[in-house]
Each structure stands twice: as C-alpha cells, then as structure tokens.
Amino acid sequence: MLNFDAERFLRIQNGAVALKDELNQVIDAVYEKGLENVFFVGTGGAAILMFPAEFILKNHSTLPVYTEISSELMLMDHQHLGERSLVILPSLSGTTKETVEAAKFCKEKGATTISLVAHANTPLANLTDYTLVNYAADDTSCESFYIQSYLIAFRLMYKRNEFPQYHQFTEEMKKLPEALLNVKKATEQRAAAFAQKHKDTPYHILSGTGIDWGQTYYYGMCILEEMQWIKTRPVHASDFFHGTLELVEHDTSIILLKGEDRSRALTERVERFADHYTNELTVFDTKDYEFTGISKELRRFISPIVHATLLERVSCHLETQRNHPLTTRRYYKKVPF
C-alpha cells in the first residue's frame, strides 16, 4: 500500500483497544459517585469524531448525552453541566487551546473530566481528572478516537444494565484492528482510481446518515477542505432533498457513505436520486467488506470506523496525485485567528 506502515497502524489501534481496562476503572469510579449526564467536548475534528459515540448513547441508553464545541460551551450557560457531569475531552496534541480552556471551565463547574490524548505531559493531559494516552498521528487518529469513545459508551451502558452485548462486543473489538487493515488492503486499488479520476475535481457533495453522519462531515471539512483545499458540501442524507439536490448536475461528484444501521434506507434514497442525475456518484458501503469474527450486531456500530479507515487510503492517494501533502496549511497554526 502507498506510504503505509501496517505494523504502525496495528500498534496504534491495538493500543486503543488495550485501554479498555483502564477506561473501565475510570468509568466505574465516576459512575459509582453518581452520574447525571455525559458531555463530549472538543474542537474541530476531535469533537466531530465523538458523534458516533453520542449517537450510540442517544439511541441505546437513557443517560443524557451532549456533544459540544469547546469555545461555544464556555460562552453559553449550559443548564445540564454540573457536579454530576462526566466530560470527555479529546485532543490529539493535548494542546488545543479551546479544549484546554474548556477543561478548566468544566472543572470549575465541578464536573469530572477525562482527556483522550496522544501525548502525556501536555496541557490538557495535566489538567483533567483522568487521562488516557494512546499515541496516534493524523492518519491514524480517527480509528483510535472512535475505539476509545466506543469503549466509554459501551461501559456506561453496561453499568446501567442497558447493554447485554457488552462482553461480546468488547471481545470482538480485539479483532477490529486486523479487520481494518484488511479493509485498507481491499480498498487500495479503488482509492488509487478515485484519486486519479478526481485529482482536479474542485467540489464534492458528501452524504451520510445515522451513525455515519459524523464521519461524513469530518471527511469533508477536516480532510478534503483543510488538508486538500477542495471545496465540499457535507449534507445529511435526510437534508439532501431539502436544498442540496438542486446543485446536482450530470458531472457533480457525490460521495455517499453507506452503513448498516436502520438509517441505511435514507442513504439508499440519495443513491437512487444520484444514480439518475449524475455520472459521478461514488458509494463506499461497509457491507462490501468481510469482518471475520465480528458479529452482524457489532457491524452496524463500527461503520464509521470502517469508513474512516478506507477513506484514509483515498486521502493518501489524493495527496500524491495532487502533489499536495496532507500536512500543508495556509492559515492553520500559521497565522493568528
């Protein structure tokens, strides 16, 4: 595979899975003190990557859950943030200014804070009540953050007697890193062909729904826009027919992410429309991949992780075809804003 280190990938994702016991100790301790709600609080992509865990909790638990942007949380008087709140703060670098400030803000409110970082002894890591560290870089962070947030969500539901599949799912997740590596291998040729075909495409509509909506939004904003300077329009599959459909012409590129939960019917509706009105529809469907040892029940949860891992292959080939490294920036960490 192009510019890819399989051993490094497996080491990082297995590292995320291996945090389970440490996470369990933290979640159990927090839960026993009394817990009213959960907040995922972050900036940019790190916050978006918490959407699937929030989606799982909203649809499978009665525990109130909120995903908030760090800077906005501090400006607004959120009525549910308090002494019996658990706040999870992801930041790959552990230095994200707004998230560090949000951690201080949440602690002042009396909330219990957990940071998810790639580096210890960073401002965020040193500030929160609990810190979980798993080294990752931009090309491996999505899967790592997803796995950690899922382990948190699954444990919370287990503590509330809402998740009888807990032990089965956490055992199956040990097989996930190797399964994801196989997804990358299976996607390589298709990713190369997509990058070759679309290296000069100036605009993409991305659509997804349900548990996959966050990854749809993330890939458009944080990868294609930030890292490739390509204009995008991420749109929820349900909202596609309330505005965005009028932008579709015969040569409009639409990237559709199809998962396996009950909202799949909504993406299939977009697919039927796009098949008829554009010649440039690309569908990434998690049903196209085999996952040895992973049950059908877990598959419907992990589709965002699968999409993240296969789209990394697309990104890798795009940067090569476009001669635009994913690390190149004009403004981010270059100028004050």
matplotlib code that plots the C-alpha trace (Angstrom):
import matplotlib.pyplot as plt

x = [0.0, 1.1, 3.0, 1.6, 3.1, 0.9, 2.8, 2.5, -1.2, -1.9, 0.2, -1.8, -5.2, -4.4, -3.2, -6.6, -8.3, -5.9, -7.1, -10.3, -9.3, -8.0, -11.1, -13.3, -11.7, -12.2, -15.8, -16.7, -15.2, -17.1, -20.3, -20.3, -20.0, -23.3, -23.7, -26.4, -25.1, -22.2, -20.5, -18.2, -16.4, -13.8, -12.7, -13.0, -12.4, -11.9, -15.4, -16.9, -15.3, -17.3, -20.6, -20.9, -20.5, -23.1, -25.4, -25.0, -25.8, -28.8, -30.3, -29.4, -29.4, -31.5, -28.4, -28.5, -25.5, -24.3, -21.6, -20.4, -17.9, -15.3, -15.4, -19.2, -19.7, -17.7, -19.8, -23.1, -24.7, -25.4, -28.0, -27.0, -23.3, -22.6, -21.1, -22.6, -21.5, -18.8, -16.9, -14.7, -12.2, -10.4, -7.3, -4.7, -1.9, -3.2, -2.5, -5.7, -6.2, -10.0, -10.2, -7.7, -9.7, -12.9, -11.4, -10.7, -14.2, -15.8, -13.7, -14.8, -18.4, -17.5, -17.6, -15.4, -13.0, -11.3, -8.9, -8.1, -4.7, -1.8, 0.8, 1.3, 2.5, 0.7, -1.5, -4.8, -3.4, -2.0, -5.3, -8.0, -9.0, -8.2, -6.0, -6.0, -2.9, -2.6, -0.1, -1.5, -1.0, -3.4, -3.6, -4.4, -6.3, -9.8, -9.9, -8.1, -10.5, -13.5, -12.4, -11.8, -15.1, -17.0, -15.4, -16.6, -20.1, -20.3, -19.1, -21.6, -24.4, -23.2, -23.1, -26.8, -27.8, -28.7, -26.2, -26.3, -23.9, -21.1, -18.7, -19.3, -18.7, -15.5, -14.1, -15.0, -13.3, -10.0, -10.3, -11.1, -7.6, -6.7, -10.1, -9.5, -6.1, -7.9, -10.3, -7.4, -5.9, -9.2, -9.7, -6.3, -6.9, -10.2, -8.7, -5.9, -8.5, -10.7, -7.7, -6.6, -10.0, -10.8, -7.4, -8.7, -12.4, -13.0, -16.1, -17.7, -21.0, -20.7, -23.7, -24.3, -26.7, -27.2, -24.1, -22.1, -23.1, -20.1, -17.6, -19.2, -19.0, -15.4, -14.1, -15.4, -14.3, -11.2, -9.6, -10.8, -11.1, -8.4, -5.8, -6.5, -8.2, -11.0, -14.5, -17.1, -20.7, -21.3, -25.0, -27.1, -28.9, -32.3, -31.4, -30.1, -33.6, -34.2, -31.8, -28.7, -30.4, -30.7, -26.9, -26.7, -25.8, -24.5, -20.9, -21.4, -19.3, -21.3, -19.5, -22.0, -21.1, -23.4, -23.5, -25.6, -27.8, -31.6, -30.9, -29.4, -32.7, -32.0, -28.7, -30.3, -32.8, -29.9, -28.2, -31.4, -31.6, -27.9, -27.8, -30.3, -29.0, -25.2, -22.5, -20.1, -21.5, -19.0, -20.5, -18.5, -20.6, -19.4, -21.4, -18.8, -16.3, -15.9, -15.0, -14.0, -15.1, -17.2, -20.9, -23.6, -24.8, -21.4, -21.0, -23.8, -21.9, -18.5, -19.3, -17.9, -14.6, -14.6, -15.3, -12.5, -10.0, -10.9, -11.0, -7.5, -6.4, -8.3, -6.6, -3.1, -3.6, -5.1, -2.1, 0.1, -2.0, -2.5, 1.1, -0.4, 0.8, -1.9, 0.3, 0.3, -1.6, -2.0, -3.5, -3.9, -1.2, 0.4, -1.3, -3.2, -7.0]
y = [0.0, 3.5, 5.3, 3.0, 1.1, -1.8, -2.6, 1.0, 1.1, -2.1, -1.0, 2.2, 0.7, -2.2, 0.4, 2.0, -1.4, -2.1, 0.9, -0.9, -2.0, 1.4, 3.1, 0.7, 1.6, 5.3, 4.9, 2.6, 5.1, 8.0, 6.1, 5.0, 8.6, 9.4, 10.4, 12.5, 13.1, 12.8, 15.6, 15.1, 18.4, 19.2, 21.4, 20.8, 17.2, 15.9, 16.9, 15.5, 12.1, 11.8, 12.0, 8.2, 7.5, 10.2, 8.5, 5.2, 6.6, 8.6, 5.5, 2.8, 4.5, 6.8, 8.5, 12.1, 12.9, 16.1, 16.8, 20.4, 22.7, 23.8, 27.5, 27.7, 25.7, 28.4, 31.2, 29.7, 28.7, 25.1, 24.2, 20.5, 20.9, 20.4, 18.5, 15.1, 15.5, 13.4, 15.4, 13.6, 15.9, 14.6, 16.3, 14.6, 17.0, 17.7, 21.4, 22.6, 26.0, 26.0, 22.5, 23.2, 26.2, 24.2, 21.6, 24.4, 25.7, 22.2, 21.6, 25.0, 23.7, 20.7, 18.2, 15.1, 15.4, 12.7, 13.6, 11.4, 12.4, 11.1, 12.6, 12.6, 15.7, 18.1, 21.0, 19.0, 15.8, 17.5, 19.3, 16.7, 14.4, 11.3, 11.0, 8.2, 8.2, 6.4, 7.7, 8.4, 10.8, 12.4, 9.3, 7.0, 9.3, 8.7, 5.0, 5.5, 8.1, 6.1, 3.0, 4.8, 6.7, 3.4, 1.7, 4.6, 4.4, 0.7, 0.7, 3.4, 1.4, -1.8, -0.1, 1.0, -2.6, -1.3, -3.3, -7.1, -7.4, -5.7, -8.6, -10.0, -6.7, -5.8, -9.2, -8.8, -5.4, -7.0, -8.3, -4.9, -3.6, -6.6, -6.3, -2.6, -3.4, -5.8, -3.1, -0.9, -3.6, -4.2, -0.5, 0.3, -0.1, 1.7, 4.6, 4.9, 5.0, 7.6, 9.9, 9.6, 10.4, 13.2, 14.8, 18.0, 17.8, 21.2, 20.3, 17.2, 16.7, 14.2, 12.5, 10.0, 9.5, 7.9, 6.8, 7.6, 11.3, 12.4, 10.7, 12.2, 15.7, 15.1, 13.9, 16.9, 19.6, 18.2, 16.3, 17.5, 21.1, 21.6, 19.1, 19.3, 22.7, 21.1, 22.7, 20.3, 20.2, 17.6, 17.1, 14.7, 12.2, 13.4, 17.1, 16.3, 16.6, 20.0, 22.2, 20.3, 18.3, 21.5, 21.6, 18.2, 18.2, 15.4, 16.0, 16.7, 14.5, 12.9, 10.7, 8.6, 6.7, 3.8, 2.0, -0.9, 0.6, 1.3, 4.7, 3.0, 3.5, 7.2, 6.9, 4.5, 7.2, 9.6, 6.8, 6.3, 10.0, 10.4, 7.4, 9.1, 12.7, 12.5, 10.4, 11.0, 9.0, 7.2, 4.9, 3.5, 0.7, -1.1, -4.2, -4.7, -5.8, -9.0, -8.9, -12.3, -12.8, -9.7, -10.2, -8.5, -6.7, -5.0, -4.3, -1.7, 0.2, 0.2, 1.5, 5.0, 3.4, 1.4, 4.5, 6.3, 3.6, 3.2, 7.0, 7.3, 5.3, 7.8, 10.7, 9.1, 8.7, 12.2, 13.9, 12.0, 12.7, 16.3, 16.9, 18.4, 16.9, 16.4, 18.5, 21.6, 24.6, 28.3, 29.5, 26.8, 27.3, 29.7, 33.0, 34.4, 33.9]
z = [0.0, -0.8, 2.0, 4.6, 7.6, 8.6, 11.8, 13.0, 12.2, 14.1, 17.1, 17.4, 17.0, 19.3, 21.7, 21.7, 22.3, 25.1, 27.0, 27.9, 31.4, 32.3, 30.9, 32.8, 36.1, 35.4, 34.2, 37.1, 39.7, 38.1, 37.9, 41.5, 42.6, 40.9, 37.3, 35.7, 32.2, 29.8, 27.7, 24.8, 24.4, 21.7, 18.9, 15.2, 14.1, 17.6, 18.6, 15.4, 16.0, 19.1, 17.2, 16.8, 20.5, 21.2, 18.6, 20.3, 23.7, 22.5, 20.8, 23.2, 26.6, 28.7, 30.0, 28.7, 26.4, 24.7, 22.2, 22.5, 20.8, 23.3, 22.6, 22.5, 25.7, 27.5, 26.1, 26.8, 30.2, 29.6, 32.2, 32.4, 33.0, 36.7, 39.5, 38.4, 34.7, 33.1, 30.4, 27.8, 26.1, 23.0, 21.6, 19.6, 20.5, 24.1, 23.4, 21.6, 23.2, 23.3, 24.7, 27.4, 28.4, 28.3, 30.6, 33.1, 32.7, 33.3, 36.4, 37.8, 37.3, 39.4, 36.5, 36.3, 33.3, 31.2, 28.4, 25.4, 24.1, 22.0, 24.3, 28.0, 30.0, 27.7, 29.0, 28.6, 29.9, 33.0, 33.7, 33.6, 36.5, 34.4, 31.3, 28.7, 26.4, 23.1, 20.6, 17.1, 14.3, 11.8, 9.6, 12.5, 14.9, 13.7, 14.4, 17.7, 18.9, 17.7, 19.5, 22.8, 22.7, 21.9, 24.9, 27.1, 25.7, 25.9, 29.5, 30.6, 29.1, 30.7, 34.1, 33.6, 32.6, 29.1, 27.1, 27.4, 24.5, 26.3, 26.9, 23.4, 21.7, 23.7, 22.9, 19.2, 19.2, 19.8, 16.3, 14.8, 14.1, 11.9, 10.2, 9.5, 8.0, 5.6, 4.7, 3.7, 1.5, -0.2, -0.8, -2.2, -5.9, -5.7, -3.7, -6.3, -9.1, -7.3, -6.7, -10.3, -11.6, -9.2, -8.7, -10.4, -9.2, -7.5, -5.5, -3.9, -2.2, 0.7, 2.2, 5.0, 7.8, 11.2, 13.0, 9.8, 9.6, 11.8, 9.6, 6.5, 8.0, 9.3, 5.9, 4.0, 6.5, 8.1, 5.2, 1.8, 2.9, 5.5, 4.1, 0.3, -0.1, -2.0, -1.6, -0.2, 0.9, 3.6, 3.9, 6.0, 3.7, 5.1, 4.3, 0.8, -0.5, 1.2, -0.8, -1.9, -4.6, -6.7, -7.0, -8.7, -12.4, -14.7, -13.7, -9.9, -7.7, -4.9, -2.3, -0.4, 2.8, 3.4, 6.8, 8.2, 10.8, 10.4, 8.8, 5.7, 3.9, 3.9, 2.1, -0.4, -1.2, -2.1, -4.1, -6.2, -7.0, -7.7, -10.0, -12.2, -12.2, -12.0, -13.7, -10.8, -7.9, -5.6, -3.0, -0.1, 1.5, 4.6, 3.5, 0.8, 3.4, 5.4, 9.1, 10.4, 14.0, 14.2, 14.6, 12.5, 15.6, 16.1, 12.4, 12.5, 15.2, 13.7, 10.2, 10.9, 11.9, 8.7, 6.6, 8.3, 7.6, 4.0, 3.3, 4.7, 1.6, -0.6, 1.2, 0.8, -3.0, -3.3, -1.8, -4.2, -7.3, -6.4, -5.2, -2.1, 1.2, 3.8, 6.2, 4.1, 5.5, 4.6, 7.8, 10.5, 13.1, 10.6, 11.3, 14.3, 14.2]

ax = plt.figure().add_subplot(projection="3d")
ax.plot(x, y, z, "-o")
ax.set_aspect("equal")
plt.show()
